[in-house]
């Protein structure tokens, strides 16, 4: 077997593991919800103690955008393909 391949597939071309797909899906949805929380903080007015929460939410949102940007909702299987 060629050292550049593993199991007949080139390195770096392995399918996503279920756990990695789950992390990407969660990051996608966090990236959707986090801005709503940021807006809630902004509309409520930022006090001294809430500034850290605001910055943390913005950073979490940016990280979630980076991780979750490749999320693709799985297509439902059609009834005639279940056989």
Buried (B, 14 or more C-beta within 10 A) or exposed (E): EEEEEEEEEEEEEEEEEEEEBEBBBBBBEBBEEBEEBBEEBEEEEEEEEBEEBBEEBBEBBEBBBEBBEEBEEEEEEEEEEEE
